[in-house]
Amino acid sequence: MSRVLQFGEQMPEYAIPVLNEREARAGAGILFLVAIVAFMNAWFYGDFAPTKLVVVGFFIDFLIRVFVNPKYAPSLVLGRIAVSRQQPEYVGAPQKRFAWLIGFVLAACMIYLVVFHNVRGPANLLICALCLLLLFFESAFGICIGCAIYNWFNKEKAQLCPGGVCAPAEKSEFQMVGLSQIAVVAVFFGAIYGLSGVIAGKPNTALQVASIPPTVESEAARKAEELRCKVPDFAIALGHAEKWKLHNNCK
C-alpha cells in the first residue's frame, strides 16, 4: 500500500523524491489538447457538454496525481507511453505536487461552477483560460509556472528544476538572441498582418459576372451562389451539412 500511496520515486542518487519531467510535459500536452478542443467547442458553438466531461476528467486526473500516486493518473500513464523511448529527465517532486495542487483546486472550482451549477460567465472563462495557460507553458516550453510559485511559499527552495532553472548558469553564445533575429520575427508578423488585410479584402471573383445588365447579373450571381453552396453528398452522409455550410460561408 505504501508503494501505491506515494508521490515521486526515491532514487539513491537524489536526496529528494523525483518525477520524470518528460512524462509530465507529455501529460500536460495531452490535457491541453483535450481542453482546447472542449474550450473552442463551447466558445464557437455554445455546446458545454464536452467542457463538463473534460472538467470531470481533469478533476479525477489531478485527484489521483496529488493524493494517490502520479504514476496512476491517466494523462501521465499516456504520457509515459508516449515518451517511453526517451531518456528520462528527473526533476524534484515537491514543487510538482504544489503545482498540480493548483491544478486540482482550479478543476474543483470548475466542477462547482460548470458541472454542478451550469455557470456560463467570466469566472469559469478566466479559470479555464488560466488552466490552458499553465498547461501550454509546461508542454510547449517546459516552464512550470506552479513550480515557480512554489518558491514564494516555501523556505526550502525547489531543487532539480527542469532545464536547471533552479540554479541558472551563464548563457552560452548559442542561447543568445540578437537584434537580427528579433528583426526577422518582427518582419514575419508584420508580413502576416499585412497579408491578412489583403486576403480578407479580396473580392470573390467566382461571383463576378461582367458586362451583364444589373437584373441579369444579380440573378446569375444568385444561381452561382446556390451552385457554390450546394452541400456535397459526403457531407450529407456524415450529417455535417450545416457545418459544411458554416465552413464555406454559406447561409
C-alpha positions as CSV (number, residue, x, y, z in Angstrom):
1,M,0.0,0.0,0.0
2,S,2.9,2.4,0.8
3,R,4.2,1.9,-2.7
4,V,0.8,2.9,-4.1
5,L,0.1,5.9,-1.9
6,Q,3.3,7.9,-2.6
7,F,4.4,11.0,-4.6
8,G,7.5,10.6,-6.7
9,E,10.2,8.0,-6.8
10,Q,13.1,7.6,-4.3
11,M,16.3,7.2,-6.2
12,P,19.7,6.7,-4.4
13,E,21.4,9.4,-6.5
14,Y,18.9,12.1,-5.4
15,A,18.2,13.5,-2.0
16,I,14.5,14.2,-2.7
17,P,11.7,12.2,-4.5
18,V,11.8,12.8,-8.2
19,L,9.5,12.6,-11.3
20,N,10.2,12.2,-15.0
21,E,9.8,15.7,-16.5
22,R,9.3,14.2,-20.0
23,E,6.3,12.3,-18.8
24,A,4.9,15.4,-17.0
25,R,5.3,17.5,-20.2
26,A,3.6,14.8,-22.3
27,G,0.7,14.6,-19.8
28,A,0.3,18.4,-19.9
29,G,0.3,18.3,-23.7
30,I,-2.4,15.7,-23.7
31,L,-4.6,17.6,-21.3
32,F,-4.0,20.9,-23.2
33,L,-5.1,19.3,-26.5
34,V,-8.3,17.9,-24.9
35,A,-9.0,21.1,-23.1
36,I,-8.6,23.4,-26.1
37,V,-10.9,21.3,-28.2
38,A,-13.6,21.5,-25.5
39,F,-13.0,25.2,-25.0
40,M,-13.3,26.0,-28.7
41,N,-16.4,23.9,-28.9
42,A,-18.1,25.9,-26.1
43,W,-16.8,29.2,-27.4
44,F,-17.9,28.9,-31.1
45,Y,-20.9,26.5,-30.8
46,G,-22.2,27.1,-27.3
47,D,-22.0,23.4,-26.5
48,F,-20.8,22.9,-23.0
49,A,-21.3,19.2,-22.8
50,P,-17.7,18.4,-23.8
51,T,-16.4,21.0,-21.4
52,K,-18.3,19.3,-18.5
53,L,-16.8,16.0,-19.4
54,V,-13.3,17.5,-19.6
55,V,-13.7,19.2,-16.3
56,V,-14.7,15.9,-14.6
57,G,-11.8,14.2,-16.2
58,F,-9.4,16.9,-15.1
59,F,-10.6,16.7,-11.5
60,I,-10.2,12.9,-11.4
61,D,-6.8,13.1,-13.0
62,F,-5.4,15.7,-10.6
63,L,-7.0,14.0,-7.7
64,I,-5.0,10.9,-8.5
65,R,-1.9,12.9,-9.2
66,V,-1.9,14.7,-5.9
67,F,-3.5,12.4,-3.4
68,V,-2.8,8.9,-4.7
69,N,0.2,8.5,-7.0
70,P,1.2,10.3,-10.2
71,K,2.0,7.1,-12.0
72,Y,-1.6,6.1,-11.9
73,A,-3.0,9.4,-13.3
74,P,-4.5,8.6,-16.8
75,S,-2.8,11.5,-18.5
76,L,0.6,10.7,-17.1
77,V,0.2,7.0,-18.0
78,L,-0.4,8.0,-21.6
79,G,2.5,10.5,-21.3
80,R,4.8,7.7,-20.1
81,I,3.8,5.5,-23.0
82,A,4.4,8.4,-25.5
83,V,7.9,9.1,-24.2
84,S,8.9,5.6,-23.2
85,R,11.8,5.6,-25.7
86,Q,13.2,8.9,-24.5
87,Q,15.9,9.4,-21.8
88,P,14.2,10.4,-18.5
89,E,14.8,13.9,-17.1
90,Y,14.4,13.7,-13.4
91,V,13.1,16.7,-11.5
92,G,12.1,17.4,-7.9
93,A,8.7,16.0,-6.9
94,P,7.8,18.5,-4.1
95,Q,7.4,21.5,-6.4
96,K,5.4,19.4,-8.9
97,R,3.0,18.4,-6.2
98,F,2.4,22.0,-5.3
99,A,1.9,22.9,-9.0
100,W,-0.5,20.0,-9.5
101,L,-2.4,21.0,-6.3
102,I,-3.1,24.4,-8.0
103,G,-4.5,22.4,-11.0
104,F,-6.6,20.3,-8.6
105,V,-8.1,23.5,-7.0
106,L,-8.8,25.0,-10.4
107,A,-10.5,21.8,-11.5
108,A,-12.6,21.7,-8.3
109,C,-13.7,25.3,-8.9
110,M,-14.7,24.3,-12.5
111,I,-16.6,21.3,-11.2
112,Y,-18.6,23.6,-8.8
113,L,-19.3,26.3,-11.4
114,V,-19.8,24.4,-14.7
115,V,-20.9,20.9,-13.7
116,F,-23.0,21.5,-10.5
117,H,-24.4,25.0,-11.3
118,N,-24.1,25.3,-15.1
119,V,-22.5,28.7,-14.8
120,R,-21.6,30.4,-18.0
121,G,-19.7,33.7,-17.4
122,P,-16.4,35.4,-16.9
123,A,-15.5,33.4,-13.8
124,N,-15.3,30.0,-15.4
125,L,-13.9,31.6,-18.6
126,L,-11.0,33.0,-16.6
127,I,-10.3,29.8,-14.8
128,C,-10.4,27.8,-18.0
129,A,-8.0,30.3,-19.7
130,L,-5.7,30.0,-16.7
131,C,-5.7,26.2,-16.9
132,L,-4.9,26.4,-20.6
133,L,-2.1,28.9,-19.9
134,L,-0.5,26.6,-17.3
135,L,-0.7,23.5,-19.5
136,F,0.6,25.3,-22.6
137,F,3.7,26.7,-20.8
138,E,4.6,23.4,-19.4
139,S,4.0,21.3,-22.5
140,A,5.4,23.8,-25.0
141,F,8.3,25.5,-23.1
142,G,8.9,23.2,-20.2
143,I,8.1,26.1,-17.9
144,C,6.2,25.0,-14.7
145,I,4.6,28.3,-13.5
146,G,3.2,26.5,-10.4
147,C,6.8,25.3,-9.6
148,A,8.0,28.9,-9.7
149,I,5.1,30.0,-7.3
150,Y,6.3,27.1,-5.0
151,N,9.3,29.1,-4.1
152,W,7.2,32.0,-2.8
153,F,5.6,29.9,-0.1
154,N,8.4,27.5,0.9
155,K,11.7,28.2,2.8
156,E,13.3,25.2,1.2
157,K,13.6,26.3,-2.4
158,A,12.8,23.9,-5.3
159,Q,15.5,21.5,-6.3
160,L,16.2,19.7,-9.6
161,C,14.1,22.0,-11.7
162,P,13.5,21.3,-15.5
163,G,16.4,22.7,-17.5
164,G,18.3,23.6,-14.4
165,V,16.5,26.8,-13.9
166,C,16.7,26.5,-10.1
167,A,20.4,27.2,-10.4
168,P,20.7,29.1,-13.7
169,A,24.2,29.3,-15.3
170,E,25.5,32.0,-17.6
171,K,24.0,31.7,-21.1
172,S,26.2,30.5,-23.9
173,E,26.5,32.3,-27.1
174,F,24.4,29.6,-28.7
175,Q,21.4,30.7,-26.5
176,M,21.6,34.4,-27.2
177,V,19.0,36.2,-29.3
178,G,20.4,39.0,-31.5
179,L,18.8,42.1,-33.0
180,S,18.8,40.5,-36.4
181,Q,16.7,37.6,-35.2
182,I,14.3,39.9,-33.5
183,A,14.0,41.9,-36.7
184,V,13.2,38.7,-38.7
185,V,10.4,37.9,-36.2
186,A,9.0,41.4,-36.4
187,V,9.1,41.4,-40.2
188,F,7.4,38.0,-40.3
189,F,4.5,39.0,-38.1
190,G,4.3,42.4,-40.0
191,A,4.0,40.5,-43.3
192,I,1.4,38.1,-41.9
193,Y,-0.6,41.1,-40.6
194,G,-0.4,42.9,-44.0
195,L,-1.4,39.7,-45.9
196,S,-4.4,39.2,-43.5
197,G,-5.9,42.5,-44.7
198,V,-5.3,41.7,-48.4
199,I,-6.8,38.2,-48.1
200,A,-9.8,39.4,-46.1
201,G,-10.5,42.2,-48.5
202,K,-10.0,40.1,-51.7
203,P,-13.3,40.0,-53.8
204,N,-14.9,36.8,-54.6
205,T,-14.3,36.6,-58.4
206,A,-16.4,33.5,-58.6
207,L,-19.5,35.7,-58.2
208,Q,-18.5,38.4,-60.6
209,V,-20.4,38.5,-63.9
210,A,-19.0,41.1,-66.3
211,S,-21.0,43.0,-69.0
212,I,-24.4,41.8,-67.9
213,P,-27.3,44.1,-67.1
214,P,-28.0,44.6,-63.3
215,T,-31.1,42.4,-63.1
216,V,-29.5,39.6,-65.1
217,E,-26.3,39.9,-63.1
218,S,-28.0,39.6,-59.8
219,E,-29.9,36.5,-61.0
220,A,-26.7,35.0,-62.3
221,A,-24.9,35.7,-59.1
222,R,-27.7,34.1,-57.1
223,K,-27.6,31.0,-59.2
224,A,-23.8,30.9,-58.9
225,E,-24.1,31.2,-55.1
226,E,-26.7,28.4,-55.0
227,L,-24.4,26.2,-57.0
228,R,-21.4,27.0,-54.9
229,C,-23.3,26.4,-51.7
230,K,-24.8,23.1,-52.8
231,V,-23.9,20.6,-50.0
232,P,-21.9,17.7,-51.3
233,D,-23.2,14.2,-50.8
234,F,-20.3,13.2,-48.4
235,A,-21.2,16.0,-46.0
236,I,-24.9,15.0,-46.1
237,A,-23.9,11.3,-45.5
238,L,-21.8,12.4,-42.5
239,G,-24.6,14.5,-41.1
240,H,-22.4,17.6,-41.4
241,A,-24.5,19.6,-43.9
242,E,-24.9,22.6,-41.7
243,K,-21.2,22.6,-40.6
244,W,-20.2,22.4,-44.3
245,K,-22.3,25.5,-45.0
246,L,-20.8,27.3,-42.0
247,H,-17.2,26.4,-43.0
248,N,-17.9,27.5,-46.6
249,N,-19.6,30.8,-45.7
250,C,-22.9,29.7,-47.0
251,K,-26.2,30.8,-45.4
